[in-house]
Amino acid sequence: MQSDSHERSVHDLGGASGFGPVPHDPDEPPFHADWERRVFGLLGAVTASTARRPGEFRYVLERLDASDYFDNGYYGRWLAGFEVLLGEYGVISADEMNSEVAERIEVPAAEAAGASPVQRAAPAAALDAALLPPDRPTPAPERRTVRRQLPQRPRFEVGDRVVAPGPTQPGHTRLPSYAVGKPGTVAKLHPAEVLPDSTAHDMGERPQHVYCVGYDAQTLWGDEAEPNTTIHVDLYECYLTAAEGG
């Protein structure tokens, strides 16, 4: 799967073709096996000592080997991410992980291969700080939140036509590739937030204004897309420039 400018990453699945329909069962239980419940319960324990920065856990999942990401289900994906984080932070060695993780969450032998994927993940990309937007110190919030108060006014207003040229370097981003280079219209202004493209890589907060941008579905996916349908994408200011004629 390739876009015109860069390789798609897993968070682009919502706009990528070839994966078929998304099955939906309104009566589906939250957990299909007891090990999934235990993995859900482990989230707070793992992130208490790892992945404290905004975007870091999500980026770990994006770095997983494709088989770990696609073949082991939702909570199997989480478990693979936990293994990567605990190893990268030095909390537990790979040997300890391989010998103990399935037993500790009581994964049945028949499910262990799917529930406890082998730790395989690409290393975090090295970013050039000069290609990131400048960091802007902001008052410390009174509670834990990604929101920040910026003295600078937003560059764009509701109704402005904008376009996202695309990432300047590899790494974590919240810009889906199906929106790259496509014109859209600012529909709403959100509160400013820290930039996960930077925080996921431990390169500072670099807070940005955030916009809800509306795209015509056929602009994104061509004439086969549903007509008269608007897709809204929340995008950080550093992703956007004024669209031609906008």
NUNURO-659106 format. One line per 10 residues: number of its first residue (from 0); their letters; for each residue x negated, y, z negated of N, C-alpha, C. Coordinates in steps of 0.02 Angstrom, whole numbers. Each point is the difference from the previous one (the first is absolute). Layout:
NUM> A> X:Y:Z:X:Y:Z:X:Y:Z | ...
end
This chain:
0> MQSDSHERSV> -42:-59:0:42:59:0:-44:62:0 | 5:40:49:-41:60:4:45:60:17 | -18:58:-29:30:62:22:-49:33:47 | 17:60:25:-44:33:47:-65:22:-33 | 2:13:-67:-58:31:-31:-34:-42:-52 | 36:-46:-32:-32:-38:-53:40:-64:-12 | -32:-47:-33:33:-64:-14:56:11:-50 | 57:-32:12:54:3:-47:-20:-36:-65 | 25:24:-55:-10:-35:-63:67:-25:-24 | -1:-39:-53:60:-37:-19:58:45:-18
10> HDLGGASGFG> -13:61:-23:56:42:-20:38:28:61 | -23:-16:60:35:21:61:54:-50:22 | 12:-53:-39:46:-52:23:70:28:13 | 20:51:-37:66:28:11:10:28:70 | -54:15:35:7:27:67:-35:-40:53 | -23:-61:-18:-36:-42:48:47:-52:28 | -8:-16:64:42:-50:32:-35:-68:-3 | 40:-53:12:-29:-66:5:8:-43:-62 | 29:27:-53:7:-39:-61:71:-25:-11 | 46:17:45:68:-24:-6:39:39:-52
20> PVPHDPDEPP> 64:-18:-9:42:36:-48:-21:-14:-72 | 16:47:-44:-14:-9:-71:61:-34:-31 | -9:-61:-26:58:-35:-30:23:35:-63 | 65:0:-10:28:31:-60:55:-43:-29 | -7:-18:-63:50:-40:-36:20:40:-61 | 61:27:-2:20:41:-58:1:-39:-65 | 1:-66:4:1:-41:-61:-68:-29:-17 | -52:23:35:-67:-27:-12:-22:16:-72 | -26:-48:-37:-23:13:-69:-64:41:1 | -15:37:-53:-62:39:-2:-62:-43:1
30> FHADWERRVF> 4:-61:-26:-57:-46:-1:23:-68:26 | -42:-32:41:16:-65:28:-32:-57:-39 | -48:16:-43:-34:-50:-41:-27:35:-62 | -13:-39:-51:-22:30:-63:-67:35:6 | -45:-26:44:-64:33:8:7:71:26 | 51:13:41:11:68:25:19:47:-58 | 40:-24:-45:18:40:-59:-62:17:-41 | -45:-48:-6:-61:11:-39:-47:50:35 | -4:-5:66:-41:48:37:28:71:-10 | 65:7:4:31:66:-13:-19:25:-69
40> GLLGAVTAST> 1:-45:-50:-18:20:-67:-73:19:-8 | -43:-25:44:-72:15:-4:-18:70:25 | 46:32:37:-18:64:32:-26:50:-50 | 35:11:-56:-22:50:-49:-66:-18:-31 | -12:-65:-13:-63:-21:-31:-58:12:47 | 10:-15:64:-55:8:49:-15:74:12 | 52:40:9:-11:71:15:-19:41:-62 | 2:-31:-59:-24:35:-59:-75:8:2 | -35:-44:35:-73:4:3:-26:6:72 | 44:2:49:-20:8:70:53:43:35
50> ARRPGEFRYV> -16:23:60:49:33:44:41:53:-35 | -33:44:-36:36:54:-34:12:61:45 | -36:4:55:6:58:43:58:-9:49 | 36:54:15:55:-5:48:-23:-28:67 | 36:-49:25:-16:-30:65:-48:-57:-3 | -33:-12:-57:-53:-50:-2:28:-71:7 | 53:-16:-36:28:-68:6:28:-12:69 | 34:50:27:27:-8:68:-56:-10:51 | -56:34:-9:-56:-8:46:-31:-69:-6 | -2:-27:-61:-25:-68:-8:42:-49:40
60> LERLDASDYF> 66:7:-2:42:-44:40:-12:8:74 | -13:61:23:-14:12:70:-66:-32:22 | -46:-9:-47:-65:-28:16:-1:-77:0 | 54:-31:-22:2:-73:-3:-7:-31:69 | -29:-60:1:0:-39:61:71:-11:24 | 10:-2:65:67:-5:28:37:-61:-27 | -35:-56:-8:34:-60:-25:24:10:-72 | -39:34:-41:21:14:-68:59:48:-2 | -1:47:47:54:50:-1:66:-29:26 | -3:-38:54:61:-21:34:27:-68:-21
70> DNGYYGRWLA> -43:-44:-24:20:-71:-7:20:-20:-70 | -7:43:-50:10:-21:-69:57:34:-35 | 41:37:36:58:32:-30:-18:62:-39 | 51:34:-24:-8:65:-32:-44:-5:-62 | 15:-47:-45:-38:-3:-63:-66:-37:10 | -5:-43:51:-65:-28:17:-48:54:23 | 27:49:35:-39:58:22:-24:39:-60 | 44:11:-48:-20:35:-61:-57:-37:-35 | 9:-66:-6:-50:-40:-35:-68:4:34 | 0:-3:67:-63:8:36:-31:68:-14
80> GFEVLLGEYG> 42:53:-3:-26:66:-17:-28:3:-70 | 33:-33:-48:-26:-2:-68:-69:-32:-1 | -8:-55:36:-64:-35:2:-55:46:27 | 15:36:53:-49:45:29:-19:55:-50 | 50:31:-31:-14:53:-47:-41:-23:-60 | 20:-56:-29:-35:-25:-59:-72:-18:17 | -11:-25:61:-68:-15:21:-41:63:13 | 30:49:35:-37:61:17:-15:42:-62 | 43:-2:-50:-13:37:-62:-43:-39:-49 | -18:-62:18:-42:-40:-44:34:-26:-62
90> VISADEMNSE> 67:-3:0:37:-25:-57:-7:-75:-6 | -2:-35:57:-5:-72:1:-39:-20:63 | -41:-52:-6:-41:-22:57:42:-41:47 | -26:-8:61:36:-40:50:7:-73:-23 | -52:-28:-32:4:-69:-24:54:-7:-53 | 3:47:-47:52:-2:-51:69:7:31 | 4:43:50:64:11:33:24:-65:33 | -43:-31:38:20:-60:37:19:-58:-46 | -31:-4:-58:12:-57:-44:58:10:-48 | 19:63:-14:47:12:-54:65:34:20
100> VAERIEVPAA> 1:38:55:59:43:12:64:-41:8 | -2:-54:38:61:-39:10:25:-30:-65 | -46:-24:-41:20:-30:-64:30:52:-47 | -29:59:-1:22:51:-48:71:26:16 | 19:-1:64:68:23:15:47:-59:12 | -27:-61:-14:40:-61:3:31:-11:69 | -42:3:52:23:-13:68:2:-75:10 | 56:-29:21:2:-71:15:-50:-18:54 | -27:-60:-3:-53:-20:46:21:7:72 | 63:-16:15:25:3:69:3:71:25
110> EAAGASPVQR> 3:50:-45:7:70:20:-65:38:-8 | -50:-31:-30:-60:38:-18:-34:31:60 | -3:-37:56:-34:27:59:33:63:25 | 67:2:-2:35:59:24:2:55:-52 | 2:-17:-63:8:50:-52:-66:32:-19 | -55:-35:9:-65:27:-21:-48:0:60 | 7:49:45:-41:1:60:-74:9:-17 | -43:-26:42:-71:10:-8:-14:75:7 | -45:24:-43:-14:72:1:-38:17:64 | 33:34:46:-30:22:62:27:69:15
120> AAPAAALDAA> -43:49:3:22:68:15:-59:38:29 | 16:45:46:-51:44:27:-22:49:-53 | -63:21:0:-22:50:-48:34:67:14 | 5:41:-52:29:66:9:-43:41:49 | 33:36:44:-36:41:49:-37:56:-34 | -59:16:26:-38:57:-24:22:62:38 | 22:51:-36:27:60:32:-52:56:0 | 6:44:49:-39:61:4:41:55:-33 | -23:26:-56:38:51:-36:12:61:42 | -44:14:47:7:60:43:60:-6:46
130> LLPPDRPTPA> 24:-61:12:58:-9:44:66:-2:-39 | -4:4:-66:60:4:-41:16:74:-12 | 63:16:-15:15:70:-17:-35:19:-65 | -14:64:-10:-36:20:-61:41:-14:-63 | -37:-15:-53:34:-10:-64:20:68:-28 | 58:1:-32:26:63:-28:20:-13:-72 | -40:23:-48:17:-12:-70:68:28:-17 | 39:-37:-36:67:21:-21:8:-12:-74 | 47:35:-33:10:-11:-72:16:-73:-15 | -28:-25:-55:13:-69:-19:74:-8:-19
140> PERRTVRRQL> 34:-50:27:70:-10:-17:7:-23:-73 | 58:13:-29:12:-20:-69:13:-75:-7 | 18:-33:54:11:-73:-2:-33:-31:61 | -3:-65:0:-32:-34:56:46:3:61 | -23:33:52:39:9:61:-47:16:57 | 21:-15:62:-40:17:59:16:71:23 | 50:31:-29:20:67:23:-47:54:-28 | -11:52:39:-43:55:-20:32:66:21 | -19:54:-34:24:67:16:-55:35:39 | 15:17:64:-49:34:42:17:74:6
150> PQRPRFEVGD> -50:44:-8:14:71:9:11:19:73 | -28:-39:46:7:15:71:70:-19:24 | 29:42:43:65:-16:29:-8:-55:52 | 53:-38:12:-2:-50:53:-12:33:68 | -36:-34:43:-13:26:67:62:-3:44 | 44:-47:-13:59:-11:43:64:9:-40 | 53:16:37:66:10:-30:49:-48:34 | 58:-7:-31:53:-42:29:17:26:70 | 3:-44:48:14:18:69:-62:5:43 | -60:5:-29:-61:3:39:-12:-66:36
160> RVVAPGPTQP> -25:5:62:-19:-59:38:-74:-16:-14 | -14:-62:-18:-67:-20:-20:-20:-65:34 | -65:-14:-1:-26:-63:27:-59:-21:-44 | -9:-66:-8:-56:-27:-38:-51:-29:49 | -58:32:9:-48:-25:49:-28:-69:-16 | -4:-19:-63:-26:-66:-18:-59:5:-46 | -17:-55:-35:-55:0:-47:-67:16:33 | -43:35:-37:-67:16:25:-52:-52:-19 | 18:-47:-45:-46:-52:-22:40:-58:-28 | -31:-58:-7:37:-58:-27:13:7:-74
170> GHTRLPSYAV> 40:-45:-26:16:2:-71:74:5:-12 | 20:12:-62:70:3:-18:32:63:28 | 61:-7:24:39:58:23:74:-16:-7 | 41:51:-7:72:-8:-1:31:22:66 | -41:9:50:24:19:66:9:-63:42 | 62:-21:14:10:-60:42:-20:14:72 | -31:-49:32:-27:13:67:55:11:51 | 61:-24:-14:53:12:50:20:73:4 | -19:41:-50:16:71:2:-57:42:28 | -58:-30:9:-58:38:23:12:28:70
180> GKPGTVAKLH> -11:65:6:6:34:65:71:13:22 | 50:-16:-41:70:9:19:28:64:-33 | 35:43:36:27:60:-31:60:-15:-44 | 4:35:-55:56:-6:-46:18:68:-28 | 52:2:-41:25:63:-28:2:-5:-76 | -28:51:-33:2:1:-73:72:5:-23 | 21:-49:-40:69:-2:-24:6:22:-73 | -55:-6:-38:3:15:-72:-71:9:-26 | -8:42:-50:-64:8:-34:4:-35:-68 | -49:-43:-13:-5:-34:-65:-50:36:-44
190> PAEVLPDSTA> -1:-15:-66:-54:27:-42:-68:-25:23 | -52:40:-14:-68:-19:19:-22:-61:-41 | -45:-40:30:-25:-60:-33:-75:-8:14 | -33:-41:-42:-69:-18:15:-1:-41:64 | -56:0:35:-5:-32:65:-27:-72:-9 | 42:-51:12:-24:-69:-10:-56:-20:47 | -5:31:58:-56:-13:45:-67:13:-36 | 0:46:-48:-59:17:-38:-3:-38:-66 | 55:0:-38:-1:-30:-66:-12:-75:3 | 26:-34:52:-11:-72:5:-73:-17:8
200> HDMGERPQHV> -40:48:23:-72:-10:10:-42:35:-54 | 33:25:-52:-35:33:-56:-39:61:24 | 32:41:43:-33:59:26:38:64:-17 | 34:0:-57:34:60:-23:73:3:20 | 36:47:-31:72:3:11:20:33:65 | -33:54:20:14:36:62:75:8:13 | 37:31:-47:73:2:5:24:36:63 | 59:-22:23:28:24:63:75:12:-8 | 26:49:37:72:6:8:24:-61:39 | 62:-21:-14:28:-60:31:65:19:36
210> YCVGYDAQTL> 8:-26:60:58:17:42:37:-64:20 | 65:5:2:42:-51:31:9:20:73 | -27:-41:45:1:17:71:48:-48:36 | 46:27:38:48:-39:37:-23:-13:71 | 4:-63:22:-19:-20:68:59:-33:34 | 11:17:63:50:-36:39:-27:-70:12 | 42:-50:-11:-22:-70:6:-27:-15:70 | 31:28:51:-23:-13:68:-66:35:15 | -15:54:-36:-65:32:5:-54:-47:-27 | 17:-35:-53:-49:-46:-30:-8:-64:39
220> WGDEAEPNTT> 56:-29:25:-3:-68:26:29:-8:70 | 15:55:34:23:-4:69:75:-10:7 | 22:-8:62:71:-2:15:36:-61:-29 | -37:-52:-19:32:-59:-29:20:10:-72 | -25:53:-32:18:15:-69:72:24:-4 | 30:-5:-58:69:21:-10:7:75:13 | 47:21:43:8:71:15:31:38:-58 | -11:65:1:30:45:-50:-16:-21:-71 | -61:-23:-10:-22:-23:-66:-63:39:-19 | -2:24:-62:-57:37:-25:-36:-41:-53
230> IHVDLYECYL> -66:-6:7:-43:-34:-48:-37:53:-40 | 6:-3:-66:-34:50:-42:-62:-31:-32 | -56:36:5:-63:-23:-26:-29:55:-44 | -20:-17:-62:-31:48:-44:-75:3:14 | -25:61:17:-68:8:22:-35:56:-37 | -64:-9:-12:-41:51:-34:-21:54:49 | -7:60:-26:-14:58:43:-62:-9:42 | -52:-31:-27:-63:-7:38:8:-46:60 | 55:-38:4:11:-43:59:26:41:59 | 28:59:-13:43:33:49:-31:62:32
240> TAAEGG> 18:12:62:-13:63:34:65:22:34 | 1:63:22:59:23:36:5:-34:68 | 59:-24:17:10:-32:65:1:53:55 | -20:-20:59:-1:45:57:71:27:12 | 5:66:4:64:32:9:41:6:-64 | -29:-22:-57:37:1:-62:-17:56:-46
end
